[in-house]
Amino acid sequence: MVSTVRADRQGQHRTAFEKNKKRLLMTQNTCGICGMPIDKSLKPPDPMSPVVDHIVPISKGGHPSSIDNLQLAHWTCNRQKSDKLYADGFKKKPQVIGNRNLPQSINWAAYREGG
């Protein structure tokens, strides 16, 4: 069995990821998934503890360490999101769209509003 290590856990991406993680912990106070406040004093394994979420999952082509692809989230919210992509405007109405439900006429991992 071949074991692969995610890009954000090794090499140059690990350093950039850790730097951006500290930046997010200093500047963000709400969960990027559910929109509720995050108590930064909570530590794992508390389900409401803060973690860094990849907005576009690495497995779907998201950048492993770019600040534009990272957001602060509750551990439990990040766990429920897993490697799914969210519909645009999800903060207004939280709704997960499974990748198999998205029309295949567009590369959703590269999609940006207004682009």
N, CA, C and O atoms as CSV, one atom per row, in Angstrom:
chain,resi,resn,atom,element,x,y,z
A,1,MET,N,N,0.844,-1.191,0.000
A,1,MET,CA,C,0.000,0.000,0.000
A,1,MET,C,C,0.880,1.242,0.000
A,1,MET,O,O,1.799,1.360,0.811
A,2,VAL,N,N,0.600,2.159,-0.902
A,2,VAL,CA,C,1.365,3.385,-1.005
A,2,VAL,C,C,0.679,4.457,-0.172
A,2,VAL,O,O,-0.511,4.721,-0.339
A,3,SER,N,N,1.432,5.064,0.714
A,3,SER,CA,C,0.894,6.121,1.561
A,3,SER,C,C,1.286,7.466,0.983
A,3,SER,O,O,2.466,7.728,0.754
A,4,THR,N,N,0.296,8.325,0.746
A,4,THR,CA,C,0.586,9.654,0.236
A,4,THR,C,C,0.275,10.679,1.319
A,4,THR,O,O,-0.709,10.555,2.049
A,5,VAL,N,N,1.121,11.681,1.406
A,5,VAL,CA,C,0.944,12.745,2.378
A,5,VAL,C,C,0.384,13.953,1.654
A,5,VAL,O,O,0.896,14.349,0.607
A,6,ARG,N,N,-0.674,14.544,2.215
A,6,ARG,CA,C,-1.266,15.727,1.593
A,6,ARG,C,C,-0.252,16.847,1.491
A,6,ARG,O,O,0.641,16.975,2.329
A,7,ALA,N,N,-0.402,17.661,0.448
A,7,ALA,CA,C,0.554,18.731,0.173
A,7,ALA,C,C,0.642,19.759,1.297
A,7,ALA,O,O,1.701,20.353,1.501
A,8,ASP,N,N,-0.469,19.986,2.043
A,8,ASP,CA,C,-0.418,20.982,3.119
A,8,ASP,C,C,0.259,20.437,4.374
A,8,ASP,O,O,0.368,21.154,5.368
A,9,ARG,N,N,0.710,19.204,4.351
A,9,ARG,CA,C,1.348,18.596,5.518
A,9,ARG,C,C,2.829,18.309,5.302
A,9,ARG,O,O,3.454,17.627,6.115
A,10,GLN,N,N,3.391,18.822,4.216
A,10,GLN,CA,C,4.807,18.583,3.946
A,10,GLN,C,C,5.396,19.726,3.137
A,10,GLN,O,O,4.669,20.475,2.484
A,11,GLY,N,N,6.706,19.856,3.182
A,11,GLY,CA,C,7.440,20.791,2.335
A,11,GLY,C,C,7.016,22.235,2.440
A,11,GLY,O,O,6.588,22.697,3.497
A,12,GLN,N,N,7.141,22.952,1.326
A,12,GLN,CA,C,6.881,24.393,1.298
A,12,GLN,C,C,5.436,24.729,1.631
A,12,GLN,O,O,5.171,25.775,2.223
A,13,HIS,N,N,4.497,23.865,1.264
A,13,HIS,CA,C,3.092,24.152,1.568
A,13,HIS,C,C,2.826,24.082,3.064
A,13,HIS,O,O,1.985,24.822,3.574
A,14,ARG,N,N,3.525,23.209,3.774
A,14,ARG,CA,C,3.324,23.090,5.223
A,14,ARG,C,C,3.684,24.402,5.919
A,14,ARG,O,O,2.952,24.863,6.795
A,15,THR,N,N,4.797,24.994,5.533
A,15,THR,CA,C,5.234,26.261,6.125
A,15,THR,C,C,4.222,27.366,5.830
A,15,THR,O,O,3.839,28.114,6.729
A,16,ALA,N,N,3.790,27.470,4.581
A,16,ALA,CA,C,2.816,28.492,4.194
A,16,ALA,C,C,1.470,28.251,4.875
A,16,ALA,O,O,0.817,29.200,5.309
A,17,PHE,N,N,1.046,26.974,4.974
A,17,PHE,CA,C,-0.218,26.641,5.626
A,17,PHE,C,C,-0.188,27.069,7.093
A,17,PHE,O,O,-1.145,27.678,7.572
A,18,GLU,N,N,0.889,26.764,7.812
A,18,GLU,CA,C,1.004,27.126,9.227
A,18,GLU,C,C,0.990,28.645,9.408
A,18,GLU,O,O,0.367,29.153,10.340
A,19,LYS,N,N,1.672,29.366,8.524
A,19,LYS,CA,C,1.692,30.834,8.580
A,19,LYS,C,C,0.278,31.382,8.381
A,19,LYS,O,O,-0.165,32.256,9.125
A,20,ASN,N,N,-0.424,30.863,7.374
A,20,ASN,CA,C,-1.786,31.331,7.093
A,20,ASN,C,C,-2.767,30.903,8.173
A,20,ASN,O,O,-3.736,31.614,8.442
A,21,LYS,N,N,-2.533,29.756,8.794
A,21,LYS,CA,C,-3.381,29.299,9.904
A,21,LYS,C,C,-3.299,30.300,11.062
A,21,LYS,O,O,-4.324,30.669,11.635
A,22,LYS,N,N,-2.094,30.736,11.404
A,22,LYS,CA,C,-1.922,31.726,12.475
A,22,LYS,C,C,-2.613,33.032,12.104
A,22,LYS,O,O,-3.238,33.676,12.947
A,23,ARG,N,N,-2.496,33.416,10.843
A,23,ARG,CA,C,-3.135,34.649,10.358
A,23,ARG,C,C,-4.656,34.565,10.496
A,23,ARG,O,O,-5.296,35.518,10.940
A,24,LEU,N,N,-5.231,33.421,10.113
A,24,LEU,CA,C,-6.687,33.236,10.225
A,24,LEU,C,C,-7.133,33.255,11.680
A,24,LEU,O,O,-8.161,33.851,12.002
A,25,LEU,N,N,-6.371,32.610,12.567
A,25,LEU,CA,C,-6.730,32.581,13.980
A,25,LEU,C,C,-6.697,33.984,14.590
A,25,LEU,O,O,-7.443,34.265,15.528
A,26,MET,N,N,-5.849,34.857,14.072
A,26,MET,CA,C,-5.769,36.223,14.586
A,26,MET,C,C,-6.849,37.130,14.002
A,26,MET,O,O,-7.274,38.079,14.660
A,27,THR,N,N,-7.300,36.854,12.776
A,27,THR,CA,C,-8.178,37.806,12.088
A,27,THR,C,C,-9.633,37.376,11.935
A,27,THR,O,O,-10.498,38.228,11.734
A,28,GLN,N,N,-9.929,36.084,12.023
A,28,GLN,CA,C,-11.304,35.625,11.832
A,28,GLN,C,C,-11.911,35.147,13.146
A,28,GLN,O,O,-11.219,34.578,13.990
A,29,ASN,N,N,-13.205,35.381,13.309
A,29,ASN,CA,C,-13.905,35.005,14.536
A,29,ASN,C,C,-15.155,34.170,14.295
A,29,ASN,O,O,-15.789,33.712,15.246
A,30,THR,N,N,-15.515,33.970,13.029
A,30,THR,CA,C,-16.727,33.212,12.732
A,30,THR,C,C,-16.401,32.029,11.833
A,30,THR,O,O,-15.426,32.048,11.081
A,31,CYS,N,N,-17.228,31.012,11.924
A,31,CYS,CA,C,-17.072,29.810,11.115
A,31,CYS,C,C,-17.430,30.138,9.667
A,31,CYS,O,O,-18.510,30.665,9.400
A,32,GLY,N,N,-16.544,29.834,8.746
A,32,GLY,CA,C,-16.792,30.084,7.343
A,32,GLY,C,C,-17.835,29.170,6.747
A,32,GLY,O,O,-18.276,29.389,5.619
A,33,ILE,N,N,-18.243,28.139,7.489
A,33,ILE,CA,C,-19.239,27.187,6.993
A,33,ILE,C,C,-20.624,27.494,7.539
A,33,ILE,O,O,-21.578,27.615,6.770
A,34,CYS,N,N,-20.750,27.623,8.878
A,34,CYS,CA,C,-22.078,27.853,9.465
A,34,CYS,C,C,-22.344,29.321,9.801
A,34,CYS,O,O,-23.496,29.708,9.999
A,35,GLY,N,N,-21.285,30.148,9.867
A,35,GLY,CA,C,-21.455,31.568,10.149
A,35,GLY,C,C,-21.583,31.911,11.625
A,35,GLY,O,O,-21.785,33.078,11.962
A,36,MET,N,N,-21.472,30.933,12.513
A,36,MET,CA,C,-21.592,31.168,13.957
A,36,MET,C,C,-20.220,31.530,14.537
A,36,MET,O,O,-19.193,31.180,13.957
A,37,PRO,N,N,-20.198,32.232,15.685
A,37,PRO,CA,C,-18.926,32.601,16.318
A,37,PRO,C,C,-18.115,31.367,16.728
A,37,PRO,O,O,-18.670,30.311,17.030
A,38,ILE,N,N,-16.793,31.529,16.730
A,38,ILE,CA,C,-15.883,30.455,17.131
A,38,ILE,C,C,-15.198,30.865,18.422
A,38,ILE,O,O,-14.649,31.962,18.520
A,39,ASP,N,N,-15.230,29.978,19.416
A,39,ASP,CA,C,-14.533,30.184,20.688
A,39,ASP,C,C,-13.125,29.621,20.537
A,39,ASP,O,O,-12.927,28.406,20.561
A,40,LYS,N,N,-12.151,30.510,20.381
A,40,LYS,CA,C,-10.776,30.086,20.135
A,40,LYS,C,C,-10.093,29.487,21.356
A,40,LYS,O,O,-8.993,28.945,21.250
A,41,SER,N,N,-10.741,29.581,22.520
A,41,SER,CA,C,-10.151,28.978,23.722
A,41,SER,C,C,-10.406,27.471,23.776
A,41,SER,O,O,-9.771,26.765,24.560
A,42,LEU,N,N,-11.335,26.972,22.945
A,42,LEU,CA,C,-11.626,25.538,22.917
A,42,LEU,C,C,-10.518,24.800,22.179
A,42,LEU,O,O,-9.985,25.290,21.183
A,43,LYS,N,N,-10.183,23.629,22.674
A,43,LYS,CA,C,-9.117,22.818,22.077
A,43,LYS,C,C,-9.690,21.476,21.643
A,43,LYS,O,O,-10.666,21.003,22.225
A,44,PRO,N,N,-9.090,20.855,20.623
A,44,PRO,CA,C,-9.522,19.512,20.222
A,44,PRO,C,C,-9.407,18.566,21.406
A,44,PRO,O,O,-8.458,18.697,22.180
A,45,PRO,N,N,-10.298,17.644,21.584
A,45,PRO,CA,C,-11.282,17.128,20.630
A,45,PRO,C,C,-12.656,17.784,20.725
A,45,PRO,O,O,-13.635,17.208,20.251
A,46,ASP,N,N,-12.759,18.973,21.322
A,46,ASP,CA,C,-14.047,19.657,21.400
A,46,ASP,C,C,-14.577,19.883,19.987
A,46,ASP,O,O,-13.856,20.425,19.149
A,47,PRO,N,N,-15.827,19.481,19.696
A,47,PRO,CA,C,-16.377,19.614,18.339
A,47,PRO,C,C,-16.515,21.057,17.868
A,47,PRO,O,O,-16.628,21.299,16.667
A,48,MET,N,N,-16.508,22.018,18.787
A,48,MET,CA,C,-16.638,23.424,18.403
A,48,MET,C,C,-15.290,24.144,18.375
A,48,MET,O,O,-15.239,25.366,18.235
A,49,SER,N,N,-14.196,23.385,18.507
A,49,SER,CA,C,-12.865,23.989,18.469
A,49,SER,C,C,-12.546,24.482,17.053
A,49,SER,O,O,-13.061,23.938,16.076
A,50,PRO,N,N,-11.695,25.515,16.943
A,50,PRO,CA,C,-11.381,26.075,15.625
A,50,PRO,C,C,-10.408,25.208,14.833
A,50,PRO,O,O,-9.452,24.661,15.383
A,51,VAL,N,N,-10.667,25.095,13.539
A,51,VAL,CA,C,-9.764,24.420,12.606
A,51,VAL,C,C,-9.723,25.246,11.323
A,51,VAL,O,O,-10.550,26.136,11.120
A,52,VAL,N,N,-8.761,24.945,10.467
A,52,VAL,CA,C,-8.672,25.608,9.170
A,52,VAL,C,C,-9.274,24.685,8.121
A,52,VAL,O,O,-8.899,23.518,8.010
A,53,ASP,N,N,-10.217,25.230,7.350
A,53,ASP,CA,C,-10.914,24.489,6.302
A,53,ASP,C,C,-10.407,24.940,4.941
A,53,ASP,O,O,-10.185,26.129,4.714
A,54,HIS,N,N,-10.226,23.987,4.040
A,54,HIS,CA,C,-9.927,24.311,2.640
A,54,HIS,C,C,-11.268,24.532,1.944
A,54,HIS,O,O,-12.076,23.607,1.854
A,55,ILE,N,N,-11.512,25.733,1.457
A,55,ILE,CA,C,-12.778,26.072,0.812
A,55,ILE,C,C,-13.026,25.141,-0.374
A,55,ILE,O,O,-14.073,24.499,-0.454
A,56,VAL,N,N,-12.074,25.068,-1.282
A,56,VAL,CA,C,-12.104,24.059,-2.343
A,56,VAL,C,C,-11.155,22.967,-1.878
A,56,VAL,O,O,-9.949,23.195,-1.794
A,57,PRO,N,N,-11.681,21.782,-1.574
A,57,PRO,CA,C,-10.837,20.713,-1.037
A,57,PRO,C,C,-9.631,20.403,-1.932
A,57,PRO,O,O,-9.707,20.510,-3.156
A,58,ILE,N,N,-8.535,20.023,-1.308
A,58,ILE,CA,C,-7.327,19.667,-2.047
A,58,ILE,C,C,-7.644,18.560,-3.043
A,58,ILE,O,O,-7.137,18.563,-4.165
A,59,SER,N,N,-8.487,17.611,-2.631
A,59,SER,CA,C,-8.846,16.489,-3.511
A,59,SER,C,C,-9.642,16.931,-4.732
A,59,SER,O,O,-9.766,16.177,-5.697
A,60,LYS,N,N,-10.186,18.153,-4.697
A,60,LYS,CA,C,-10.956,18.688,-5.827
A,60,LYS,C,C,-10.171,19.755,-6.577
A,60,LYS,O,O,-10.735,20.485,-7.392
A,61,GLY,N,N,-8.863,19.847,-6.302
A,61,GLY,CA,C,-8.010,20.784,-7.019
A,61,GLY,C,C,-7.744,22.089,-6.301
A,61,GLY,O,O,-7.137,22.994,-6.876
A,62,GLY,N,N,-8.188,22.212,-5.042
A,62,GLY,CA,C,-7.942,23.432,-4.278
A,62,GLY,C,C,-6.485,23.564,-3.883
A,62,GLY,O,O,-5.794,22.564,-3.688
A,63,HIS,N,N,-6.021,24.797,-3.767
A,63,HIS,CA,C,-4.627,25.042,-3.389
A,63,HIS,C,C,-4.443,24.674,-1.914
A,63,HIS,O,O,-5.262,25.053,-1.077
A,64,PRO,N,N,-3.380,23.941,-1.590
A,64,PRO,CA,C,-3.189,23.459,-0.212
A,64,PRO,C,C,-2.830,24.527,0.814
A,64,PRO,O,O,-3.071,24.324,2.004
A,65,SER,N,N,-2.260,25.666,0.394
A,65,SER,CA,C,-1.824,26.623,1.402
A,65,SER,C,C,-2.175,28.076,1.108
A,65,SER,O,O,-1.831,28.950,1.904
A,66,SER,N,N,-2.845,28.367,0.001
A,66,SER,CA,C,-3.197,29.737,-0.347
A,66,SER,C,C,-4.216,30.296,0.642
A,66,SER,O,O,-5.206,29.634,0.955
A,67,ILE,N,N,-3.979,31.506,1.132
A,67,ILE,CA,C,-4.904,32.148,2.067
A,67,ILE,C,C,-6.285,32.321,1.443
A,67,ILE,O,O,-7.288,32.365,2.156
A,68,ASP,N,N,-6.342,32.418,0.112
A,68,ASP,CA,C,-7.625,32.566,-0.582
A,68,ASP,C,C,-8.447,31.281,-0.568
A,68,ASP,O,O,-9.644,31.309,-0.856
A,69,ASN,N,N,-7.815,30.155,-0.236
A,69,ASN,CA,C,-8.535,28.880,-0.200
A,69,ASN,C,C,-8.702,28.361,1.230
A,69,ASN,O,O,-9.081,27.208,1.432
A,70,LEU,N,N,-8.421,29.208,2.217
A,70,LEU,CA,C,-8.517,28.783,3.617
A,70,LEU,C,C,-9.516,29.654,4.358
A,70,LEU,O,O,-9.665,30.842,4.073
A,71,GLN,N,N,-10.202,29.034,5.321
A,71,GLN,CA,C,-11.115,29.771,6.182
A,71,GLN,C,C,-11.157,29.081,7.542
A,71,GLN,O,O,-10.884,27.885,7.652
A,72,LEU,N,N,-11.497,29.840,8.564
A,72,LEU,CA,C,-11.634,29.280,9.895
A,72,LEU,C,C,-13.002,28.607,9.997
A,72,LEU,O,O,-13.988,29.112,9.461
A,73,ALA,N,N,-13.058,27.476,10.682
A,73,ALA,CA,C,-14.318,26.740,10.823
A,73,ALA,C,C,-14.331,25.973,12.134
A,73,ALA,O,O,-13.284,25.731,12.733
A,74,HIS,N,N,-15.522,25.592,12.574
A,74,HIS,CA,C,-15.646,24.666,13.712
A,74,HIS,C,C,-15.187,23.284,13.247
A,74,HIS,O,O,-15.354,22.927,12.081
A,75,TRP,N,N,-14.617,22.524,14.155
A,75,TRP,CA,C,-14.164,21.173,13.824
A,75,TRP,C,C,-15.323,20.345,13.268
A,75,TRP,O,O,-15.172,19.655,12.260
A,76,THR,N,N,-16.470,20.415,13.926
A,76,THR,CA,C,-17.616,19.605,13.509
A,76,THR,C,C,-18.168,20.053,12.149
A,76,THR,O,O,-18.583,19.212,11.351
A,77,CYS,N,N,-18.179,21.357,11.873
A,77,CYS,CA,C,-18.651,21.851,10.572
A,77,CYS,C,C,-17.716,21.365,9.464
A,77,CYS,O,O,-18.165,20.933,8.402
A,78,ASN,N,N,-16.418,21.441,9.726
A,78,ASN,CA,C,-15.434,20.999,8.748
A,78,ASN,C,C,-15.574,19.505,8.499
A,78,ASN,O,O,-15.442,19.046,7.364
A,79,ARG,N,N,-15.836,18.756,9.541
A,79,ARG,CA,C,-16.019,17.306,9.424
A,79,ARG,C,C,-17.239,16.984,8.562
A,79,ARG,O,O,-17.190,16.088,7.719
A,80,GLN,N,N,-18.330,17.715,8.775
A,80,GLN,CA,C,-19.557,17.467,8.005
A,80,GLN,C,C,-19.390,17.883,6.546
A,80,GLN,O,O,-19.920,17.229,5.648
A,81,LYS,N,N,-18.659,18.963,6.312
A,81,LYS,CA,C,-18.418,19.417,4.935
A,81,LYS,C,C,-17.567,18.397,4.195
A,81,LYS,O,O,-17.799,18.118,3.019
A,82,SER,N,N,-16.575,17.840,4.894
A,82,SER,CA,C,-15.672,16.846,4.320
A,82,SER,C,C,-15.031,17.395,3.051
A,82,SER,O,O,-14.445,18.477,3.082
A,83,ASP,N,N,-15.131,16.673,1.934
A,83,ASP,CA,C,-14.512,17.156,0.682
A,83,ASP,C,C,-15.566,17.605,-0.321
A,83,ASP,O,O,-15.375,17.489,-1.532
A,84,LYS,N,N,-16.690,18.124,0.199
A,84,LYS,CA,C,-17.765,18.609,-0.683
A,84,LYS,C,C,-17.499,20.054,-1.087
A,84,LYS,O,O,-16.791,20.786,-0.395
A,85,LEU,N,N,-18.070,20.447,-2.200
A,85,LEU,CA,C,-18.046,21.840,-2.644
A,85,LEU,C,C,-19.379,22.464,-2.281
A,85,LEU,O,O,-20.415,21.802,-2.348
A,86,TYR,N,N,-19.363,23.733,-1.897
A,86,TYR,CA,C,-20.592,24.443,-1.562
A,86,TYR,C,C,-21.085,25.250,-2.739
A,86,TYR,O,O,-20.295,25.694,-3.572
A,87,ALA,N,N,-22.386,25.439,-2.809
A,87,ALA,CA,C,-22.980,26.309,-3.825
A,87,ALA,C,C,-22.612,27.748,-3.502
A,87,ALA,O,O,-22.400,28.073,-2.333
A,88,ASP,N,N,-22.529,28.620,-4.503
A,88,ASP,CA,C,-22.268,30.031,-4.242
A,88,ASP,C,C,-23.374,30.579,-3.357
A,88,ASP,O,O,-24.530,30.173,-3.468
A,89,GLY,N,N,-23.013,31.496,-2.487
A,89,GLY,CA,C,-23.993,32.110,-1.604
A,89,GLY,C,C,-24.398,31.219,-0.454
A,89,GLY,O,O,-25.451,31.441,0.144
A,90,PHE,N,N,-23.597,30.213,-0.120
A,90,PHE,CA,C,-23.991,29.283,0.938
A,90,PHE,C,C,-24.099,29.964,2.291
A,90,PHE,O,O,-24.815,29.470,3.162
A,91,LYS,N,N,-23.411,31.084,2.500
A,91,LYS,CA,C,-23.489,31.752,3.798
A,91,LYS,C,C,-24.880,32.325,4.033
A,91,LYS,O,O,-25.316,32.442,5.178
A,92,LYS,N,N,-25.581,32.684,2.956
A,92,LYS,CA,C,-26.935,33.198,3.092
A,92,LYS,C,C,-27.899,32.065,3.434
A,92,LYS,O,O,-28.815,32.239,4.237
A,93,LYS,N,N,-27.686,30.920,2.826
A,93,LYS,CA,C,-28.532,29.758,3.064
A,93,LYS,C,C,-27.637,28.516,3.007
A,93,LYS,O,O,-27.338,28.024,1.919
A,94,PRO,N,N,-27.202,27.999,4.176
A,94,PRO,CA,C,-26.293,26.856,4.166
A,94,PRO,C,C,-26.915,25.653,3.461
A,94,PRO,O,O,-27.931,25.113,3.900
A,95,GLN,N,N,-26.294,25.251,2.377
A,95,GLN,CA,C,-26.785,24.105,1.634
A,95,GLN,C,C,-25.598,23.428,0.952
A,95,GLN,O,O,-24.906,24.036,0.135
A,96,VAL,N,N,-25.377,22.178,1.295
A,96,VAL,CA,C,-24.293,21.435,0.677
A,96,VAL,C,C,-24.813,20.805,-0.599
A,96,VAL,O,O,-25.886,20.201,-0.619
A,97,ILE,N,N,-24.046,20.950,-1.654
A,97,ILE,CA,C,-24.398,20.300,-2.907
A,97,ILE,C,C,-23.348,19.242,-3.166
A,97,ILE,O,O,-22.168,19.558,-3.313
A,98,GLY,N,N,-23.761,18.003,-3.223
A,98,GLY,CA,C,-22.818,16.933,-3.530
A,98,GLY,C,C,-22.294,17.108,-4.942
A,98,GLY,O,O,-23.017,17.562,-5.829
A,99,ASN,N,N,-21.037,16.749,-5.149
A,99,ASN,CA,C,-20.426,16.944,-6.462
A,99,ASN,C,C,-21.166,16.201,-7.565
A,99,ASN,O,O,-21.174,16.656,-8.709
A,100,ARG,N,N,-21.780,15.083,-7.254
A,100,ARG,CA,C,-22.481,14.335,-8.296
A,100,ARG,C,C,-23.748,15.048,-8.754
A,100,ARG,O,O,-24.300,14.711,-9.801
A,101,ASN,N,N,-24.224,16.047,-7.971
A,101,ASN,CA,C,-25.438,16.779,-8.323
A,101,ASN,C,C,-25.159,18.022,-9.161
A,101,ASN,O,O,-26.087,18.640,-9.681
A,102,LEU,N,N,-23.888,18.393,-9.294
A,102,LEU,CA,C,-23.556,19.590,-10.053
A,102,LEU,C,C,-23.566,19.293,-11.554
A,102,LEU,O,O,-23.107,18.229,-11.969
A,103,PRO,N,N,-24.075,20.203,-12.365
A,103,PRO,CA,C,-24.003,20.000,-13.807
A,103,PRO,C,C,-22.547,19.870,-14.234
A,103,PRO,O,O,-21.690,20.596,-13.730
A,104,GLN,N,N,-22.263,18.977,-15.131
A,104,GLN,CA,C,-20.892,18.720,-15.549
A,104,GLN,C,C,-20.440,19.622,-16.697
A,104,GLN,O,O,-19.381,19.391,-17.280
A,105,SER,N,N,-21.224,20.641,-17.026
A,105,SER,CA,C,-20.901,21.527,-18.130
A,105,SER,C,C,-19.875,22.595,-17.752
A,105,SER,O,O,-19.457,23.378,-18.605
A,106,ILE,N,N,-19.464,22.635,-16.478
A,106,ILE,CA,C,-18.514,23.643,-16.011
A,106,ILE,C,C,-17.574,23.000,-15.001
A,106,ILE,O,O,-17.965,22.082,-14.281
A,107,ASN,N,N,-16.347,23.477,-14.948
A,107,ASN,CA,C,-15.383,23.007,-13.956
A,107,ASN,C,C,-15.666,23.760,-12.660
A,107,ASN,O,O,-15.169,24.872,-12.479
A,108,TRP,N,N,-16.445,23.187,-11.765
A,108,TRP,CA,C,-16.898,23.848,-10.552
A,108,TRP,C,C,-15.754,24.168,-9.596
A,108,TRP,O,O,-15.846,25.138,-8.844
A,109,ALA,N,N,-14.685,23.385,-9.603
A,109,ALA,CA,C,-13.553,23.643,-8.713
A,109,ALA,C,C,-12.851,24.945,-9.097
A,109,ALA,O,O,-12.251,25.591,-8.238
A,110,ALA,N,N,-12.913,25.344,-10.369
A,110,ALA,CA,C,-12.258,26.563,-10.825
A,110,ALA,C,C,-13.224,27.740,-10.942
A,110,ALA,O,O,-12.811,28.843,-11.300
A,111,TYR,N,N,-14.496,27.521,-10.648
A,111,TYR,CA,C,-15.519,28.541,-10.823
A,111,TYR,C,C,-15.341,29.690,-9.825
A,111,TYR,O,O,-15.125,29.459,-8.635
A,112,ARG,N,N,-15.432,30.887,-10.303
A,112,ARG,CA,C,-15.408,32.090,-9.477
A,112,ARG,C,C,-16.516,33.005,-9.961
A,112,ARG,O,O,-16.688,33.184,-11.167
A,113,GLU,N,N,-17.271,33.588,-9.036
A,113,GLU,CA,C,-18.366,34.479,-9.393
A,113,GLU,C,C,-17.829,35.692,-10.136
A,113,GLU,O,O,-16.846,36.304,-9.719
A,114,GLY,N,N,-18.476,36.029,-11.228
A,114,GLY,CA,C,-18.092,37.197,-12.018
A,114,GLY,C,C,-16.883,36.967,-12.916
A,114,GLY,O,O,-16.391,37.898,-13.555
A,115,GLY,N,N,-16.397,35.697,-12.965
A,115,GLY,CA,C,-15.192,35.426,-13.736
A,115,GLY,C,C,-15.406,34.812,-15.066
A,115,GLY,O,O,-14.444,34.549,-15.786
